[in-house]
């Protein structure tokens, strides 16, 4: 699961299920299975109403076998925040998990995600930094620090953290993409376009790389987002039947295309389904801040008070 992409997490889920067949009394394996199910929701591989109840069931099975497995509590807390949107209850579970196992980087990361999603950015940064201290070679935790800094408007610091993540893995596409967003917010559009081109090159996407050719400045950056939006929309519409497609991913594509009515319609549907990606829709933003209106305020109200 360390690769943190949909297919890798799906493979990890399947391997963990096989491990449980061999040893159905291993509490740690159930806790990891809970993490895998949550990851499948985060990466739009599984519908939230399927993934998170499965994560909860696996975590509770872990605790039934061994009540001392603190990460199982963190997995329950993650479901409470990412799907149930019961913020206070989730925080209580996270604090218990950290009290019993303060050196678990994954728990610190999940708690940081919750804090970031409810706008407590400084506290989120503390948790992400602790995760990075515990696992200093993790590109993901440095990217998480960068994301919280980015959401807090501390853009220069965010760029530094994104670059640290990329230094750990120069082929880290997410790191380059988030770096592009922060650079664009700083008005450094040509550097942002270079970062986006690096994403395309890393992903071996020659069509996208060609689409960026010749783009310059703010207008070029906005055009790059539009082209990415069109490409993303085509991919989402061609998803095979039976596979989950996130309305929040559709909303992002429509945002990049500047089709805001459709964006809000899809985002509202994502909130209806308790899609975890609705929580991170504009945090961090893509470098062109969203022109918020009453519909946006209503969506944020529904998330804060489910």
N, C-alpha and C positions, 0 to 999 in steps of 0.2 A: 504493500500500500504506500510505500515511501515515494513512488513515482507520482502519486496524486493526480491521476487522470482516470477517466471513466472505465476504459477497458481493463486497466491494471487493477482497479478496485473490484471490478466484477470477477476477475480471475481470482483475486485474493478471497472474495466471498465464497467462491466455489471450493477453493482449497480448504478453507476453514470448515465448511460443511463436511467435507470428506474427513478432516481431522476429528470432528465431533463424532462421526460414525465409528471411528477407531477407538476413541476415548471419550465417551459421553459424560464423564465426570470431571473434565478439565475446565475449571472456572475461567481461567485466563483466556482460553480459546473462545468461550462464549462472549467474553468482554471484547475481544478483538472482532468477533463477528458483529457485535453491536456497532462498533466503529465503522466496519465495512458497509453495513446497511445505511448508516447515516451518510457516509461518503457517496454512495450511489445516488442519494437524493441531491447532495450538493453539486454533483457533476451531471445532473439531469439524466441519469441512467435508469432511474426507477421513480415512479410516481411517489410523492411525499406520503400520501395516505397508505401506501404499501410499505415504503422503506422504513418510516419511523416507528410504526407499531411493531415491525419485525425487529428493529433495533432495541426497542423497549423490552420485548419478550426475551431476546438474547441476554440483555443486561440483567434482567430479573432472574433468569435462570442461573447466571453466573453468581449472583448474590445468594441464591438459594443453596448452591453448592458450597460457596465460601463467602460469608458475609464480610470478610476483610479485603476483598478485591475492590480497592478504591476506584479504579478506573471504570468499573461497572456503574458506579454512582455517577461518574462524570458523563457516561454515555446516556444515562437516564436524564441527567440535567440538560444534555445537548438536545435531546428530543423535546424536553419541556420548553426550551427556548426557540429551537428551530422549527418546530411543528405545532406545539400546543400554544406557544407564545404566552406561557405563564412565567413571566420574568422573575418575580419574587421567589417562587418555588424553585425555579432553576438555580437561582443564585444560592439558595440555602444548600442545595445538593452539591453544587460546585465547592462551596466552602467546606463541607464535610469531607468531600473527596480529597481536597488539598490538605486538610488537617491530618488525614490518615496517610497521605502519600505526597508530601510537598515537593518531591523531586521528580514527579511525572510530567515530562514536557508536554505530552499530548493533552493532559488535563488542563495545564496552564493555557495551552493554545485554544482549547474549546471555550474556556472561561473568557479569554480575551476576545474571542469572536462575539460572544454574547454581549460583553461590555461595549464593544465597538458598534454592534447593531442597535444598541439603545442610546448611542451618543455619548457614552462615558469614555471618551477617547484616551484621556490621560491614564485612567486605570487600565484600559486595554493595553496600552503601550507597556505598562509595568509587567503585565502577565506575558506578553509576547517576548519582552526582553528576558524574562526569567526562563521561558522556553528555549530561547536562543542560547542562554548561558548554559543550560543543561545539555543542549545538543548543538554545539557551536558550528558543526558542519552542515546543519540543515538549512538549505536554501529557502525552504518554505517559511521558516520562522522569521528570517530577515525580511522576506517579502511581506509577512503579516505586520511586522513593525512599520514598514513603509506604508502599508495601506492605512493603518490607524493614524499615522502622522499626516498622510495625504487627506484623510477625511477631516482631520482637525485643522487643515489649512497650513500645516507646517511643511510646505512643499520642498524647500531646499533640503531639509532633513530627510524627507521621504525619498528624494532622489539618491541621497547617500545610501540609505538602506536598500533600495532597489539595486543599486550598483554592487553592494556587498553580496546580495543574493546571486547576482549574475557572475560575480567573481568566483563564487563557489561552484557555479555551473554555467558556463558561457552559452549553453544551448537551452537555457531555461526560458521558454517562450513566454510564460506568464510574467516573469520578471521583466523582460523586455517590453511587453505590452503595457504593464503598469508604469514602467519608467516613461514610456511615450506619453501616457496620460498626464503624468506629473510635469513633464517638460512642456507640454502644450499649455497647461495651466500657468506656467511661468512665462509664457509667451515665446518659448524657444521652439518654434514650430518646425524648423528645418531639422533640428536634433531629434524632435519627436518623430518626424517622418523617417529618419535614419533608423530609429529604434523599431518602428513598425516594419520597415524593410528587413530588418534583422529577424523579426518574428517570421516573416514569409520565407526568408532564406533558411532559417532553422527548420521550419515545417516542410521545406521543399515544395512550397506552393509557388510554382513559376508564374501562374496566371496572376496571382495577387502581387507578386514582385513586379511584374510587367505593368500592372495597373497603377503602381506607385511612381513609375518612371516619369520624371519631368515635373512632378508636383513640388511646389515651393510655398513657403510662408503659411499664413493662417488660412487663406483660401484653399491652398493645396492640402492642408491638413483636414479641413472640413470635407473636401472632395474625397480624400482617402477614407474617411469615416463613411461617407455615402456609398462608396464602392464596396466597402466591407459590409455595410448594412444590406446591400443588394445580394451580395454573395451569401451572407448568413441566412437571409430570408429564403433564398433558393434551396439551401441545404436543409433548413427546417421543414420546408414544404415537401421535400423529397424523402423525409424520414419514412422508413418502411412501416406498414400498418402493424399495430400492436406495440410499437416502441413508444415510450413516453416522450412527449415533446413539451418543454416548459413554456408556459405563456410569458414568463419573465424573459426568456431568451427572445421570444418574438418581440416583446416590448423594447428590448435593447436594439434589435434590428430596426424597428420603426423609429426609435429615437434617432439613431444615426442617419436615417433617411429624412429626418425632419417631419415625419408624419405623426404629429403629436396626438391627434384624436385617436388614432388606432393604437398608439403607444399606451395611452391611458386606459383604453378598453381592455387591452391585453393585461396590463398591470393589475387592474381591478380583478380580472379573472384569476390571476396568480395569487392574489390575496385571498380570494374565495377558497382556493385549494390549499391555503397555508403552504405555498411553495416557498422554500427557504431562500430561493434566489430573489424573491421580492424584497427580502430584508436588506440586500446589498445592492439594490438597483442603482442608486446614485452615490454609493460610498465604496470606493472612490468614483468620482465622475470621470468622464472620458476626456477631460480637458476643455470641453465646451460646456460650461455649466448649464443645467436644465433651467428653462424659464418656467418656474413653478407657478401654478395657478390654484384655484380652489379645489380642483380635482386631486391635485397632489397632496394638499393639506388633508383632504378627506381620507386618502389612502394611508397617510402617516398616522392619522387618528385611529383608523381601524386596526393598524398594526399595534399601536401602543395600548389600545383598549379593546382586545378581541372579544 
